[in-house]
Amino acid sequence: MKKVLKVVGIIFLVLVVVALSSLFFLSRGLNEVLNLSINPLDLSVKEDGVYKGSYNFGRWSNEISVTVKDHKITDIEITDDMMIAKPEVTSELLQNVMAAQNTTVDLVSGATVSCKAYLKSIENALNN
């Protein structure tokens, strides 16, 4: 019986360590990305072409290609998505950017940090 309790105790300890490590990984850098400032775009100076941008910070790292034609964003493609992506969030945010033709859009509720990471990639693509 002592052996069984010892094994159960070790398993419990391992599960606690894994849970705490996962929590740390998932929340590391949360405030930095949450406080990230997103600047508006000036498409009037952009030539036609495909512009690549990225945002690199932990699990929110992503790469995006933005196609511009006649000073308008005509397509946004995620070429390397973040580690834990929600397609419905990504789709809604990119539709909002396309409709507004800018990064100054409302963020998708419940996905503020992910939205800011995508918007920063778009900004980096078009402002660099």
DSSP file (Angstrom, degrees, kcal/mol; ACC not computed):
  #  RESIDUE AA STRUCTURE BP1 BP2  ACC     N-H-->O    O-->H-N    N-H-->O    O-->H-N    TCO  KAPPA ALPHA  PHI   PSI    X-CA   Y-CA   Z-CA
    1    1 A M     >        0   0    0      0, 0.0     4,-2.2     0, 0.0     5,-0.2   0.000 360.0 360.0 360.0 -38.9    0.0    0.0    0.0
    2    2 A K  H  >  +     0   0    0      1,-0.2     4,-2.2     2,-0.2     5,-0.1   0.884 360.0  53.1 -62.7 -37.5    2.9    2.4    0.8
    3    3 A K  H  > S+     0   0    0      2,-0.2     4,-2.3     1,-0.2    -1,-0.2   0.908 108.3  49.4 -64.2 -41.8    4.3    1.7   -2.6
    4    4 A V  H  > S+     0   0    0      1,-0.2     4,-2.6     2,-0.2    -2,-0.2   0.916 111.2  49.2 -64.2 -43.8    1.0    2.6   -4.3
    5    5 A L  H  X S+     0   0    0     -4,-2.2     4,-2.4     1,-0.2    -1,-0.2   0.883 110.2  51.6 -63.3 -38.2    0.8    5.9   -2.4
    6    6 A K  H  X S+     0   0    0     -4,-2.2     4,-2.2     2,-0.2    -2,-0.2   0.923 111.4  46.6 -64.6 -44.1    4.3    6.8   -3.3
    7    7 A V  H  X S+     0   0    0     -4,-2.3     4,-2.6     2,-0.2    -2,-0.2   0.914 112.7  49.6 -64.5 -43.5    3.6    6.2   -7.0
    8    8 A V  H  X S+     0   0    0     -4,-2.6     4,-2.6     1,-0.2    -1,-0.2   0.900 110.5  51.4 -61.9 -41.0    0.4    8.2   -6.8
    9    9 A G  H  X S+     0   0    0     -4,-2.4     4,-2.3     2,-0.2    -2,-0.2   0.895 110.6  47.7 -62.9 -41.5    2.3   11.0   -5.1
   10   10 A I  H  X S+     0   0    0     -4,-2.2     4,-2.5     2,-0.2    -2,-0.2   0.921 112.2  49.2 -66.5 -44.1    5.0   11.0   -7.8
   11   11 A I  H  X S+     0   0    0     -4,-2.6     4,-2.4     1,-0.2    -2,-0.2   0.922 111.7  49.5 -61.0 -44.2    2.4   11.1  -10.5
   12   12 A F  H  X S+     0   0    0     -4,-2.6     4,-2.3     1,-0.2    -1,-0.2   0.917 110.9  49.8 -60.7 -44.2    0.5   13.9   -8.8
   13   13 A L  H  X S+     0   0    0     -4,-2.3     4,-2.3     1,-0.2    -2,-0.2   0.907 110.7  49.5 -62.2 -43.1    3.8   15.9   -8.5
   14   14 A V  H  X S+     0   0    0     -4,-2.5     4,-2.5     1,-0.2    -1,-0.2   0.917 110.6  50.4 -62.8 -43.5    4.6   15.4  -12.2
   15   15 A L  H  X S+     0   0    0     -4,-2.4     4,-2.5     1,-0.2    -2,-0.2   0.888 110.2  50.0 -62.4 -40.0    1.1   16.5  -13.2
   16   16 A V  H  X S+     0   0    0     -4,-2.3     4,-2.6     2,-0.2     5,-0.2   0.922 111.4  48.4 -64.6 -43.8    1.4   19.7  -11.0
   17   17 A V  H  X S+     0   0    0     -4,-2.3     4,-2.4     2,-0.2    -2,-0.2   0.917 113.0  47.8 -63.1 -43.7    4.8   20.5  -12.6
   18   18 A V  H  X S+     0   0    0     -4,-2.5     4,-2.4     2,-0.2    -2,-0.2   0.919 112.6  49.1 -63.2 -43.7    3.4   20.0  -16.1
   19   19 A A  H  X S+     0   0    0     -4,-2.5     4,-2.3     2,-0.2    -2,-0.2   0.920 113.2  46.0 -63.4 -44.5    0.4   22.1  -15.3
   20   20 A L  H  X S+     0   0    0     -4,-2.6     4,-2.3     2,-0.2    -1,-0.2   0.893 112.6  50.5 -66.2 -39.6    2.4   25.0  -13.9
   21   21 A S  H  X S+     0   0    0     -4,-2.4     4,-2.5    -5,-0.2    -2,-0.2   0.913 111.4  48.6 -63.6 -42.6    4.9   24.8  -16.8
   22   22 A S  H  X S+     0   0    0     -4,-2.4     4,-2.7     2,-0.2    -2,-0.2   0.913 110.8  50.4 -63.7 -43.4    2.0   25.0  -19.3
   23   23 A L  H  X S+     0   0    0     -4,-2.3     4,-1.6     1,-0.2    -1,-0.2   0.911 111.1  48.9 -61.7 -43.0    0.5   27.9  -17.5
   24   24 A F  H  X S+     0   0    0     -4,-2.3     4,-1.5     1,-0.2    -2,-0.2   0.931 112.9  47.7 -61.9 -46.0    3.8   29.8  -17.5
   25   25 A F  H  < S+     0   0    0     -4,-2.5    34,-0.3     1,-0.2     3,-0.2   0.916 112.4  48.7 -62.1 -44.2    4.3   29.1  -21.2
   26   26 A L  H  < S+     0   0    0     -4,-2.7    -1,-0.2     1,-0.2    -2,-0.2   0.787 120.9  35.0 -69.2 -27.5    0.8   30.2  -22.1
   27   27 A S  H >< S+     0   0    0     -4,-1.6     3,-2.1    -5,-0.2     4,-0.3   0.517  82.9 122.4-106.9  -5.7    0.9   33.4  -20.2
   28   28 A R  T 3< S+     0   0    0     -4,-1.5    31,-0.3     1,-0.3    -4,-0.0  -0.393  88.3   5.8 -60.7 123.4    4.6   34.4  -20.6
   29   29 A G  T 3> S+     0   0    0     -2,-0.2     4,-2.1    29,-0.1     5,-0.3   0.519  86.6 134.8  83.6   5.8    4.7   37.8  -22.2
   30   30 A L  H <> S+     0   0    0     -3,-2.1     4,-2.5     1,-0.2     5,-0.2   0.910  72.3  47.1 -55.0 -47.6    1.0   38.4  -22.0
   31   31 A N  H  > S+     0   0    0     -4,-0.3     4,-2.1     1,-0.2    -1,-0.2   0.880 108.6  55.4 -64.9 -37.6    1.3   41.9  -20.7
   32   32 A E  H  4 S+     0   0    0      1,-0.2    -1,-0.2     2,-0.2    -2,-0.2   0.934 113.8  39.4 -61.3 -45.8    3.9   42.9  -23.3
   33   33 A V  H >< S+     0   0    0     -4,-2.1     3,-1.4     1,-0.2    -2,-0.2   0.890 112.9  56.3 -71.6 -38.5    1.7   41.9  -26.2
   34   34 A L  H 3< S+     0   0    0     -4,-2.5    -1,-0.2    -5,-0.3    -2,-0.2   0.857 110.7  45.0 -60.1 -35.6   -1.4   43.3  -24.5
   35   35 A N  T 3< S+     0   0    0     -4,-2.1    -1,-0.3    -5,-0.2    -2,-0.2   0.337  84.1 128.9 -91.4   6.8    0.3   46.7  -24.3
   36   36 A L    <   -     0   0    0     -3,-1.4     2,-0.4    -4,-0.1    -3,-0.1  -0.412  56.2-133.8 -63.8 130.3    1.6   46.6  -27.8
   37   37 A S        -     0   0    0     -2,-0.1     2,-0.5    83,-0.0    -1,-0.1  -0.742  13.0-153.7 -91.0 136.2    0.7   49.7  -29.7
   38   38 A I        -     0   0    0     -2,-0.4    82,-0.1    65,-0.0    78,-0.0  -0.935  10.9-151.5-109.7 123.4   -0.7   49.3  -33.2
   39   39 A N        -     0   0    0     -2,-0.5    64,-0.2     1,-0.1    -2,-0.0  -0.667  20.7-106.0 -96.5 149.2   -0.1   52.2  -35.6
   40   40 A P        -     0   0    0      0, 0.0     2,-0.3     0, 0.0    -1,-0.1  -0.254  34.5-118.4 -69.0 160.5   -2.4   53.2  -38.5
   41   41 A L        -     0   0    0     60,-0.1     2,-0.5     3,-0.0     3,-0.1  -0.689   9.0-151.8 -99.3 152.1   -1.4   52.5  -42.1
   42   42 A D    >   +     0   0    0     -2,-0.3     3,-1.1    84,-0.2     4,-0.1  -0.829  19.5 172.2-120.3  90.9   -0.8   54.9  -44.9
   43   43 A L  G >   +     0   0    0     -2,-0.5     3,-1.4     1,-0.2    -1,-0.1   0.625  63.8  82.4 -75.0 -12.8   -1.6   53.0  -48.0
   44   44 A S  G 3  S+     0   0    0      1,-0.3    -1,-0.2    -3,-0.1    28,-0.0   0.721  95.1  45.9 -65.6 -18.7   -1.3   56.1  -50.3
   45   45 A V  G <  S+     0   0    0     -3,-1.1     2,-0.5    26,-0.1    -1,-0.3   0.404  90.9 104.2-102.0   1.4    2.4   55.6  -50.3
   46   46 A K    <   -     0   0    0     -3,-1.4    25,-0.3    -4,-0.1     2,-0.1  -0.727  60.3-145.9 -91.5 127.7    2.4   51.8  -51.0
   47   47 A E        -     0   0    0     -2,-0.5    21,-0.1     1,-0.1    -2,-0.1  -0.422  40.2 -80.3 -77.8 161.0    3.2   50.5  -54.5
   48   48 A D  S    S+     0   0    0     -2,-0.1     2,-0.3    19,-0.1    21,-0.2  -0.372  84.4  90.5 -59.3 140.3    1.5   47.5  -55.8
   49   49 A G  E    S-A   68   0A   0     19,-2.3    19,-3.0    -3,-0.1     2,-0.5  -0.929  76.2 -72.9 158.5-179.3    3.1   44.3  -54.5
   50   50 A V  E     -A   67   0A   0     -2,-0.3     2,-0.4    17,-0.2    17,-0.2  -0.946  42.1-164.0-110.2 124.0    3.2   41.6  -51.8
   51   51 A Y  E     -A   66   0A   0     15,-3.2    15,-3.3    -2,-0.5     2,-0.4  -0.903   4.2-151.8-113.0 134.7    4.6   42.8  -48.5
   52   52 A K  E     +A   65   0A   0     -2,-0.4     2,-0.3    13,-0.2    13,-0.2  -0.872  20.6 165.9-109.7 138.0    5.8   40.4  -45.8
   53   53 A G  E     -A   64   0A   0     11,-2.6    11,-3.2    -2,-0.4     2,-0.3  -0.964  10.3-170.0-144.6 160.5    5.8   41.1  -42.1
   54   54 A S  E     -A   63   0A   0     -2,-0.3     2,-0.4     9,-0.2     9,-0.2  -0.969  17.7-150.1-147.3 162.6    6.1   39.3  -38.9
   55   55 A Y  E     -A   62   0A   0      7,-2.2     7,-2.2    -2,-0.3     2,-0.7  -0.983  18.8-164.1-132.9 123.7    5.7   39.6  -35.1
   56   56 A N        +     0   0    0     -2,-0.4     2,-0.2     5,-0.2     3,-0.1  -0.883  35.0 123.2-118.9 102.6    8.0   37.4  -33.1
   57   57 A F  S >  S-     0   0    0     -2,-0.7     3,-1.9     1,-0.4     4,-0.1  -0.666  72.9 -71.6-159.0 100.8    7.2   37.0  -29.5
   58   58 A G  G >  S-     0   0    0      1,-0.3     3,-1.5    -2,-0.2    -1,-0.4  -0.155 110.3  -8.8  55.2-137.1    6.7   33.6  -27.9
   59   59 A R  G 3  S+     0   0    0    -34,-0.3    24,-1.2   -31,-0.3    25,-0.6   0.567 131.2  64.9 -73.4  -7.2    3.5   31.8  -28.8
   60   60 A W  G <  S+     0   0    0     -3,-1.9    -1,-0.3    22,-0.2    -2,-0.2   0.329  71.7 127.3 -96.1   7.2    2.1   34.8  -30.6
   61   61 A S    <   +     0   0    0     -3,-1.5     2,-0.3    -4,-0.1    -5,-0.2  -0.399  31.1 155.1 -64.7 137.8    4.8   34.8  -33.3
   62   62 A N  E     -A   55   0A   0     -7,-2.2    -7,-2.2    55,-0.1     2,-0.4  -0.984  33.7-140.1-158.8 160.8    3.4   34.9  -36.8
   63   63 A E  E     -AB  54  80A   0     17,-2.2    16,-1.7    -2,-0.3    17,-1.6  -0.985  20.5-172.7-129.0 140.8    4.2   35.8  -40.4
   64   64 A I  E     -AB  53  78A   0    -11,-3.2   -11,-2.6    -2,-0.4     2,-0.5  -0.972  17.2-149.9-135.4 144.7    1.9   37.5  -42.8
   65   65 A S  E     -AB  52  77A   0     12,-3.1    12,-3.0    -2,-0.3     2,-0.5  -0.972  16.1-165.0-111.9 130.7    1.9   38.4  -46.5
   66   66 A V  E     -AB  51  76A   0    -15,-3.3   -15,-3.2    -2,-0.5     2,-0.5  -0.969   6.6-151.6-119.0 124.5   -0.2   41.5  -47.5
   67   67 A T  E     -AB  50  75A   0      8,-3.0     7,-2.8    -2,-0.5     8,-1.2  -0.832  12.3-168.5 -97.7 129.6   -1.1   42.1  -51.1
   68   68 A V  E     +AB  49  73A   0    -19,-3.0   -19,-2.3    -2,-0.5     2,-0.4  -0.961  10.5 171.1-118.6 133.7   -1.6   45.8  -52.1
   69   69 A K  E >  S- B   0  72A   0      3,-2.6     3,-1.0    -2,-0.4   -22,-0.1  -0.980  72.9  -5.4-142.2 129.6   -3.1   46.9  -55.5
   70   70 A D  T 3  S-     0   0    0     -2,-0.4     3,-0.1     1,-0.2   -23,-0.1   0.881 129.8 -57.0  54.1  41.8   -4.1   50.5  -56.3
   71   71 A H  T 3  S+     0   0    0    -25,-0.3     2,-0.4     1,-0.2    -1,-0.2   0.750 117.4 108.8  63.6  27.0   -3.3   51.5  -52.7
   72   72 A K  E <  S-B   69   0A   0     -3,-1.0    -3,-2.6   -28,-0.0     2,-0.6  -0.984  75.6-115.7-131.6 145.1   -5.7   49.0  -51.3
   73   73 A I  E     +B   68   0A   0     -2,-0.4    -5,-0.2    -5,-0.2     3,-0.1  -0.690  36.1 171.5 -75.7 120.2   -5.2   45.8  -49.4
   74   74 A T  E     +     0   0A   0     -7,-2.8     2,-0.3    -2,-0.6    -6,-0.2   0.616  62.1  10.9-106.4 -17.0   -6.6   43.1  -51.6
   75   75 A D  E     -B   67   0A   0     -8,-1.2    -8,-3.0     2,-0.0     2,-0.4  -0.970  50.9-165.4-160.7 143.9   -5.4   40.0  -49.7
   76   76 A I  E     -B   66   0A   0     -2,-0.3     2,-0.4   -10,-0.2   -10,-0.2  -0.989  16.3-177.2-131.5 123.8   -3.9   39.0  -46.4
   77   77 A E  E     -B   65   0A   0    -12,-3.0   -12,-3.1    -2,-0.4     2,-0.7  -0.976  23.5-137.5-124.5 132.6   -2.4   35.6  -46.0
   78   78 A I  E     +B   64   0A   0     -2,-0.4   -14,-0.3   -14,-0.2     3,-0.2  -0.802  22.3 178.0 -87.2 117.2   -0.9   34.0  -42.9
   79   79 A T  E    S+     0   0A   0    -16,-1.7     2,-0.3    -2,-0.7   -15,-0.2   0.706  77.1  18.5 -94.6 -22.8    2.2   32.2  -44.0
   80   80 A D  E    S-B   63   0A   0    -17,-1.6   -17,-2.2     0, 0.0    -1,-0.3  -0.807  84.1-154.0-148.4 103.2    3.3   31.1  -40.5
   81   81 A D        -     0   0    0     -2,-0.3   -20,-0.1    -3,-0.2     4,-0.1  -0.290  24.9 -92.2 -82.3 162.4    0.6   31.1  -37.9
   82   82 A M        -     0   0    0    -22,-0.1     3,-0.4     1,-0.1   -22,-0.2  -0.216  41.8-103.1 -68.1 163.6    0.9   31.4  -34.2
   83   83 A M  S    S+     0   0    0    -24,-1.2     2,-0.6     1,-0.3   -23,-0.1   0.883 114.2  30.6 -58.9 -45.9    1.2   28.3  -32.0
   84   84 A I  S    S+     0   0    0    -25,-0.6     2,-0.3     2,-0.0    -1,-0.3  -0.804  84.9 171.9-118.9  88.5   -2.4   28.3  -30.7
   85   85 A A        -     0   0    0     -2,-0.6     3,-0.1    -3,-0.4    -4,-0.0  -0.700  27.4-151.8-101.7 149.1   -4.5   29.9  -33.4
   86   86 A K    >>  -     0   0    0     -2,-0.3     4,-2.4     1,-0.1     3,-0.9  -0.943   7.7-156.7-117.8 106.7   -8.2   30.2  -33.7
   87   87 A P  H 3> S+     0   0    0      0, 0.0     4,-2.7     0, 0.0     5,-0.2   0.826  92.4  55.5 -53.7 -36.1   -9.3   30.2  -37.3
   88   88 A E  H 3> S+     0   0    0      2,-0.2     4,-1.9     1,-0.2     5,-0.2   0.874 110.1  46.0 -67.4 -35.1  -12.6   32.0  -36.6
   89   89 A V  H <> S+     0   0    0     -3,-0.9     4,-2.7     2,-0.2     5,-0.2   0.939 113.9  48.4 -68.3 -48.2  -10.7   34.8  -34.8
   90   90 A T  H  X S+     0   0    0     -4,-2.4     4,-2.6     1,-0.2     5,-0.2   0.923 111.9  49.2 -58.9 -46.6   -8.2   35.1  -37.5
   91   91 A S  H  X S+     0   0    0     -4,-2.7     4,-2.1    -5,-0.2    -1,-0.2   0.927 112.6  46.6 -60.6 -47.7  -10.8   35.2  -40.2
   92   92 A E  H  X S+     0   0    0     -4,-1.9     4,-2.1    -5,-0.2    -1,-0.2   0.922 113.9  48.0 -62.8 -44.7  -12.9   37.9  -38.5
   93   93 A L  H  X S+     0   0    0     -4,-2.7     4,-2.2     1,-0.2    -2,-0.2   0.935 112.1  48.0 -63.3 -46.5   -9.9   40.1  -37.7
   94   94 A L  H  X S+     0   0    0     -4,-2.6     4,-2.4     1,-0.2    -1,-0.2   0.863 110.2  52.7 -65.2 -34.8   -8.6   39.9  -41.3
   95   95 A Q  H  X S+     0   0    0     -4,-2.1     4,-2.5    -5,-0.2    -1,-0.2   0.902 108.8  50.8 -63.6 -40.3  -12.0   40.7  -42.7
   96   96 A N  H  X S+     0   0    0     -4,-2.1     4,-2.3     2,-0.2    -2,-0.2   0.904 110.6  48.4 -63.6 -41.3  -12.2   43.8  -40.4
   97   97 A V  H  X>S+     0   0    0     -4,-2.2     4,-2.1     2,-0.2     5,-1.0   0.923 112.2  48.9 -64.7 -44.1   -8.8   44.9  -41.7
   98   98 A M  H  <5S+     0   0    0     -4,-2.4    -2,-0.2     1,-0.2    -1,-0.2   0.908 112.9  47.5 -62.6 -42.0   -9.8   44.4  -45.3
   99   99 A A  H  <5S+     0   0    0     -4,-2.5    -1,-0.2     1,-0.2    -2,-0.2   0.897 120.8  36.5 -66.9 -40.4  -13.0   46.3  -44.8
  100  100 A A  H  <5S-     0   0    0     -4,-2.3    -1,-0.2     2,-0.2    -2,-0.2   0.671  95.8-139.7 -85.0 -18.1  -11.3   49.2  -42.9
  101  101 A Q  T  <5S+     0   0    0     -4,-2.1     2,-0.3     1,-0.2   -58,-0.2   0.871  74.9  74.9  56.3  37.8   -8.2   49.1  -45.1
  102  102 A N  S   <S-     0   0    0     -5,-1.0    -2,-0.2    -6,-0.2    -1,-0.2  -0.980  87.0-116.4-165.4 167.9   -6.3   49.8  -41.9
  103  103 A T  S    S+     0   0    0     -2,-0.3     2,-1.6   -64,-0.2    -6,-0.1   0.418  89.6  95.6 -92.9  -0.7   -5.0   48.2  -38.7
  104  104 A T        +     0   0    0     -7,-0.1     2,-0.3    -4,-0.1    -1,-0.1  -0.544  61.0 127.4 -90.3  71.4   -7.1   50.5  -36.6
  105  105 A V        -     0   0    0     -2,-1.6     2,-0.2     1,-0.0    -8,-0.1  -0.796  68.4 -87.4-122.8 162.9  -10.0   48.1  -36.2
  106  106 A D        -     0   0    0     -2,-0.3     2,-0.2     1,-0.1   -10,-0.1  -0.485  47.6-122.5 -67.7 141.2  -12.0   46.6  -33.3
  107  107 A L        -     0   0    0     -2,-0.2     2,-0.4     1,-0.1     5,-0.1  -0.505  29.5 -96.8 -83.5 155.1  -10.3   43.5  -31.9
  108  108 A V    >   -     0   0    0      3,-0.3     3,-2.1    -2,-0.2     7,-0.2  -0.590  48.1-106.3 -74.0 127.1  -12.2   40.2  -31.7
  109  109 A S  T 3  S+     0   0    0     -2,-0.4    -1,-0.1     1,-0.3    -3,-0.0  -0.267 102.9  16.0 -57.4 132.6  -13.6   39.8  -28.2
  110  110 A G  T 3  S+     0   0    0     -3,-0.0    -1,-0.3     1,-0.0     3,-0.1   0.441 117.8  70.7  84.6   0.4  -11.8   37.3  -26.1
  111  111 A A    <>  +     0   0    0     -3,-2.1     4,-2.7     1,-0.1    -3,-0.3  -0.089  51.3 135.3-138.0  36.0   -8.7   37.3  -28.4
  112  112 A T  H  > S+     0   0    0      1,-0.2     4,-2.4     2,-0.2     5,-0.2   0.897  74.9  46.5 -55.3 -47.1   -7.2   40.7  -27.8
  113  113 A V  H  > S+     0   0    0      2,-0.2     4,-2.0     1,-0.2    -1,-0.2   0.923 113.7  47.2 -67.4 -44.7   -3.6   39.5  -27.5
  114  114 A S  H  > S+     0   0    0      1,-0.2     4,-2.2     2,-0.2    -1,-0.2   0.919 112.1  51.5 -61.7 -43.1   -3.8   37.3  -30.6
  115  115 A C  H  X S+     0   0    0     -4,-2.7     4,-2.9     1,-0.2     5,-0.2   0.917 108.4  50.9 -60.5 -44.0   -5.4   40.1  -32.6
  116  116 A K  H  X S+     0   0    0     -4,-2.4     4,-2.3    -5,-0.2    -1,-0.2   0.884 108.4  52.3 -63.1 -37.4   -2.7   42.6  -31.6
  117  117 A A  H  X S+     0   0    0     -4,-2.0     4,-1.6     2,-0.2    -1,-0.2   0.919 112.3  45.0 -64.9 -43.2    0.0   40.1  -32.7
  118  118 A Y  H  X S+     0   0    0     -4,-2.2     4,-2.1     2,-0.2    -2,-0.2   0.932 113.1  50.6 -64.6 -45.0   -1.6   39.7  -36.1
  119  119 A L  H  X S+     0   0    0     -4,-2.9     4,-2.8     1,-0.2    -2,-0.2   0.872 107.2  53.9 -62.1 -36.7   -2.1   43.5  -36.5
  120  120 A K  H  X S+     0   0    0     -4,-2.3     4,-2.9    -5,-0.2    -1,-0.2   0.886 107.3  51.6 -65.7 -37.1    1.5   44.1  -35.6
  121  121 A S  H  X S+     0   0    0     -4,-1.6     4,-2.2     2,-0.2    -2,-0.2   0.915 111.1  47.4 -63.6 -42.5    2.6   41.7  -38.4
  122  122 A I  H  X S+     0   0    0     -4,-2.1     4,-2.1     2,-0.2    -2,-0.2   0.936 113.5  48.1 -63.8 -46.2    0.4   43.6  -40.9
  123  123 A E  H  X S+     0   0    0     -4,-2.8     4,-2.4     1,-0.2     5,-0.2   0.929 111.3  50.4 -58.8 -45.8    1.8   46.9  -39.7
  124  124 A N  H  X S+     0   0    0     -4,-2.9     4,-0.9     1,-0.2    -1,-0.2   0.876 109.8  51.6 -62.0 -36.5    5.3   45.6  -39.9
  125  125 A A  H  < S+     0   0    0     -4,-2.2    -1,-0.2     1,-0.2   -73,-0.2   0.921 120.1  32.6 -64.9 -42.6    4.7   44.4  -43.5
  126  126 A L  H  < S+     0   0    0     -4,-2.1    -2,-0.2     1,-0.2    -1,-0.2   0.612 120.8  46.0 -96.8 -12.9    3.3   47.7  -44.7
  127  127 A N  H  <        0   0    0     -4,-2.4    -1,-0.2    -5,-0.2    -3,-0.2   0.441 360.0 360.0-108.6  -0.6    5.3   50.3  -42.6
  128  128 A N     <        0   0    0     -4,-0.9    -2,-0.1    -5,-0.2    -1,-0.1   0.432 360.0 360.0-103.6 360.0    8.8   48.8  -43.0
